[in-house]
Amino acid sequence: MVNQSNYHPRRVVIPVEAGTSSLTKNLMRILFLITVICLVSLGTRRLYSQCATPSTRTNPTIQLGQSSHDAYVGIFVGNSASFYMNSNSYLVIEDVGAKSIRISTCGASYNSQITLRDWSTDTYLASNDDNGPVCSGTSASLDYTGSSSYAHVKVILTESGCTSSSISTYVTVTYVSDNTKVAPDAPTSINPTYSTICNGNSSTLTANGVSGTVYWYTGSCGGTATSPATGNSLIVSPAVTTTYYARNYSAGIFSVGCATTTITVNPVSVGGTIKWHPG
């Protein structure tokens, strides 16, 4: 059927040779008009095929912050995963939340477009067509930082301007950062009241550059917990020279490193009686 909104019939003058019968002339005119209508219809149908609504989709799944299993592919911060997709499928990215991801179709052989929608509500989230952060030209790429409102995001691949049933390419998802769990900085230093003590004496350690809760250790950063284990300050009475480690803990994650200080312990002088014998 001809698209009436785009097709405007015009009077067509068909040249015929003199002497041709009226019946023949009419038949030629009819055949010509049928040919024109068929060509227009084919053209319209071809465009409809390219821009048709996608059929039932089969959907690969990727989960952020998880290892790979049979049911889905998992990636951690700094890693990527790629899927060969077409416009009859979409990619589900689970547990996005406030994390940052990058989606790219670099090297696509057509003018690709990426659209992100919420998995449960189908709410539009973001899209990009050309000249994204990593792909040049008409290969789409997109950086997206979500919010806690949208746990699962679906990636829809289309041809720019319409949804084609014939396009396909590799779509790469990179887990850029987990903004919900940013590690705090380590304490900047530890100030002891005494750096050197005698056995049996004590020193008070105070952490500087505190963020959240300070955890104290001996042996290594994250090694053996002291008693008490937490607090901005810690009173220690080591029997031998000991190094102490202070580590920040905030928003459910520890600092990568620790501040350190060493308390040197001198042995107690041995008491006794000195006898003097004159010569």
C-alpha positions as CSV (number, residue, x, y, z in Angstrom):
1,M,0.0,0.0,0.0
2,V,1.3,3.5,-0.9
3,N,2.1,5.8,2.0
4,Q,-0.5,8.5,1.3
5,S,1.2,11.1,3.4
6,N,4.4,10.9,1.3
7,Y,2.9,9.9,-2.1
8,H,1.3,12.6,-4.3
9,P,0.0,11.2,-7.7
10,R,0.7,13.4,-10.7
11,R,-0.6,13.3,-14.2
12,V,1.7,11.2,-16.3
13,V,2.0,11.8,-20.0
14,I,2.9,8.7,-21.8
15,P,4.3,9.1,-25.4
16,V,2.8,6.6,-27.9
17,E,3.5,6.1,-31.5
18,A,1.0,7.3,-34.1
19,G,-1.3,4.7,-35.4
20,T,-1.5,2.8,-32.2
21,S,-5.0,1.6,-31.4
22,S,-6.9,3.1,-28.5
23,L,-7.0,-0.2,-26.7
24,T,-3.3,-0.6,-27.0
25,K,-2.7,2.9,-25.8
26,N,-4.9,2.4,-22.8
27,L,-3.1,-0.9,-21.9
28,M,0.2,0.8,-22.1
29,R,-0.9,3.6,-19.9
30,I,-2.3,1.1,-17.3
31,L,0.9,-1.0,-17.4
32,F,3.0,2.2,-16.9
33,L,0.9,3.3,-13.9
34,I,1.0,-0.1,-12.3
35,T,4.8,-0.1,-12.6
36,V,5.0,3.4,-11.0
37,I,2.7,2.3,-8.1
38,C,4.7,-0.9,-7.5
39,L,8.0,1.0,-7.4
40,V,6.6,3.5,-4.9
41,S,5.2,0.6,-2.8
42,L,8.4,-1.3,-2.9
43,G,10.3,1.8,-1.8
44,T,7.9,2.4,1.0
45,R,8.1,-1.2,2.1
46,R,11.9,-1.2,2.0
47,L,12.0,1.8,4.4
48,Y,9.5,0.2,6.7
49,S,11.6,-3.0,6.8
50,Q,14.6,-0.9,7.8
51,C,12.8,1.1,10.5
52,A,10.4,-1.5,11.8
53,T,9.8,-2.0,15.5
54,P,12.1,-4.8,16.7
55,S,10.5,-8.2,17.2
56,T,10.9,-10.4,20.3
57,R,14.3,-9.9,21.8
58,T,16.8,-12.3,23.3
59,N,18.9,-10.5,25.9
60,P,22.4,-11.1,27.2
61,T,23.0,-10.0,30.8
62,I,26.0,-8.4,32.4
63,Q,26.3,-7.9,36.2
64,L,28.6,-5.3,37.7
65,G,30.9,-6.2,40.6
66,Q,30.3,-10.0,40.2
67,S,32.3,-12.8,38.7
68,S,31.0,-14.6,35.6
69,H,28.5,-17.5,35.9
70,D,26.5,-19.5,33.5
71,A,23.5,-17.2,33.8
72,Y,25.4,-13.9,33.2
73,V,28.8,-12.3,32.5
74,G,30.2,-10.4,35.5
75,I,32.9,-7.7,35.4
76,F,34.7,-5.7,38.1
77,V,35.9,-2.1,38.2
78,G,38.3,-1.4,35.3
79,N,37.2,-4.5,33.2
80,S,35.1,-4.8,30.1
81,A,32.8,-7.3,28.4
82,S,31.7,-7.4,24.7
83,F,28.6,-8.8,23.1
84,Y,27.7,-9.3,19.5
85,M,24.3,-7.6,19.3
86,N,21.7,-6.7,16.7
87,S,18.6,-4.5,16.9
88,N,16.4,-7.5,17.7
89,S,18.1,-7.8,21.1
90,Y,19.1,-5.6,24.0
91,L,21.7,-5.9,26.7
92,V,20.7,-5.9,30.3
93,I,23.2,-4.4,32.8
94,E,22.3,-5.3,36.3
95,D,23.1,-3.5,39.6
96,V,24.1,-0.2,37.9
97,G,22.8,2.1,40.7
98,A,25.2,5.1,41.0
99,K,28.0,3.3,39.2
100,S,29.8,4.7,36.1
101,I,29.8,2.7,32.9
102,R,31.0,3.2,29.3
103,I,29.2,1.7,26.3
104,S,30.7,1.7,22.9
105,T,30.2,0.3,19.4
106,C,33.6,1.4,17.9
107,G,34.1,0.0,14.4
108,A,30.5,-0.4,13.6
109,S,29.9,-0.6,9.9
110,Y,26.8,1.6,10.0
111,N,25.6,4.8,11.8
112,S,24.9,3.3,15.2
113,Q,23.0,4.8,18.1
114,I,22.9,3.7,21.7
115,T,19.9,4.3,24.0
116,L,19.7,3.5,27.7
117,R,16.3,2.8,29.4
118,D,15.4,1.6,32.8
119,W,14.7,-2.1,32.8
120,S,11.6,-2.1,35.0
121,T,9.8,1.1,34.0
122,D,11.2,1.7,30.5
123,T,12.1,5.2,31.5
124,Y,14.5,6.9,29.1
125,L,17.9,7.5,30.7
126,A,20.4,8.6,28.0
127,S,21.4,8.2,24.4
128,N,24.2,9.1,22.0
129,D,24.6,8.9,18.3
130,D,27.9,10.3,16.9
131,N,31.3,11.4,18.2
132,G,31.1,9.9,21.7
133,P,33.9,9.7,24.3
134,V,35.8,6.9,22.7
135,C,34.4,6.2,19.2
136,S,34.9,8.6,16.2
137,G,32.6,9.4,13.4
138,T,29.2,7.6,13.3
139,S,30.1,4.7,15.7
140,A,28.2,5.5,18.9
141,S,29.7,5.6,22.4
142,L,28.3,6.8,25.7
143,D,29.5,7.5,29.3
144,Y,26.7,7.0,31.9
145,T,26.7,7.5,35.7
146,G,23.4,6.2,37.1
147,S,21.5,6.9,40.3
148,S,20.2,4.7,43.0
149,S,16.7,4.9,41.5
150,Y,17.6,2.7,38.5
151,A,19.1,-0.6,39.5
152,H,19.0,-2.4,36.1
153,V,19.6,-0.7,32.7
154,K,19.0,-2.0,29.2
155,V,21.1,-1.0,26.3
156,I,19.2,-0.7,23.0
157,L,21.2,-0.7,19.7
158,T,19.6,1.1,16.7
159,E,20.6,2.6,13.4
160,S,20.6,6.4,13.7
161,G,17.1,7.7,12.9
162,C,15.3,4.3,13.0
163,T,15.4,0.8,14.4
164,S,16.7,-1.5,11.7
165,S,16.1,-5.3,11.8
166,S,19.3,-6.0,10.0
167,I,22.1,-4.1,11.8
168,S,24.6,-5.9,14.1
169,T,27.9,-5.1,15.8
170,Y,29.9,-5.7,19.0
171,V,28.8,-3.6,22.0
172,T,31.4,-3.2,24.7
173,V,30.5,-2.3,28.3
174,T,33.3,-1.0,30.6
175,Y,32.8,-0.8,34.4
176,V,34.5,2.5,35.0
177,S,34.0,3.1,38.7
178,D,31.8,2.2,41.7
179,N,30.7,5.6,42.9
180,T,28.8,4.1,45.8
181,K,32.0,2.7,47.4
182,V,34.8,5.2,47.0
183,A,37.7,4.3,49.3
184,P,38.5,7.0,51.8
185,D,42.0,8.4,52.0
186,A,44.3,6.8,54.6
187,P,45.1,8.8,57.8
188,T,47.9,11.3,57.0
189,S,50.0,10.5,60.1
190,I,50.1,9.3,63.7
191,N,51.3,11.4,66.6
192,P,52.5,9.5,69.7
193,T,52.9,11.2,73.0
194,Y,56.2,9.3,73.4
195,S,58.1,7.5,70.6
196,T,60.4,5.8,73.1
197,I,59.2,4.3,76.4
198,C,60.4,2.0,79.0
199,N,58.9,-1.4,79.4
200,G,55.7,-1.0,81.5
201,N,55.1,2.6,80.4
202,S,52.5,3.8,77.9
203,S,52.1,6.2,75.0
204,T,49.0,7.6,73.4
205,L,48.7,7.4,69.6
206,T,46.5,10.0,67.8
207,A,45.6,9.6,64.1
208,N,45.5,12.6,61.9
209,G,43.4,13.0,58.7
210,V,40.6,10.9,60.0
211,S,37.7,9.9,57.7
212,G,35.0,7.8,59.3
213,T,36.3,5.3,61.9
214,V,39.9,4.6,62.6
215,Y,40.9,0.9,62.9
216,W,44.3,0.1,64.6
217,Y,46.5,-2.9,63.8
218,T,50.0,-4.3,64.5
219,G,52.1,-6.5,62.2
220,S,50.7,-4.9,59.0
221,C,48.0,-2.7,57.5
222,G,44.9,-4.8,58.2
223,G,46.9,-7.3,60.2
224,T,46.3,-8.0,63.9
225,A,43.6,-5.8,65.5
226,T,44.6,-4.0,68.7
227,S,42.4,-3.9,71.8
228,P,40.5,-1.7,71.6
229,A,40.4,-1.9,67.8
230,T,38.9,1.5,66.9
231,G,39.1,5.1,67.9
232,N,40.9,8.3,66.9
233,S,43.3,7.7,69.7
234,L,44.8,4.6,71.2
235,I,46.8,4.0,74.4
236,V,49.5,1.4,74.0
237,S,51.9,-0.3,76.4
238,P,54.0,-2.6,74.3
239,A,56.6,-4.9,75.9
240,V,58.8,-4.8,72.9
241,T,59.4,-2.3,70.0
242,T,56.2,-2.3,68.0
243,T,54.9,-0.6,64.8
244,Y,51.2,0.5,64.8
245,Y,49.0,1.0,61.8
246,A,45.9,3.3,61.5
247,R,43.4,2.8,58.8
248,N,40.2,4.8,57.9
249,Y,36.9,3.0,57.4
250,S,34.0,5.0,55.7
251,A,30.8,4.1,53.8
252,G,31.5,0.4,54.0
253,I,35.0,0.4,52.7
254,F,38.5,0.7,54.1
255,S,41.3,3.0,52.9
256,V,43.8,1.4,50.7
257,G,46.7,2.3,52.9
258,C,47.5,3.0,56.5
259,A,49.5,5.6,58.5
260,T,52.2,4.1,60.7
261,T,54.3,4.9,63.8
262,T,56.8,2.8,65.7
263,I,57.1,2.8,69.5
264,T,60.6,1.9,70.7
265,V,60.7,0.0,74.0
266,N,63.8,0.2,76.2
267,P,64.3,-2.6,78.8
268,V,63.9,-1.8,82.5
269,S,67.2,-1.4,84.3
270,V,68.2,-4.3,86.4
271,G,68.3,-3.4,90.1
272,G,70.9,-4.8,92.7
273,T,73.5,-3.9,95.3
274,I,76.9,-2.7,94.5
275,K,79.6,-3.8,96.9
276,W,82.9,-2.0,97.2
277,H,85.9,-3.8,98.4
278,P,88.9,-1.6,99.1
279,G,92.2,-2.9,97.9
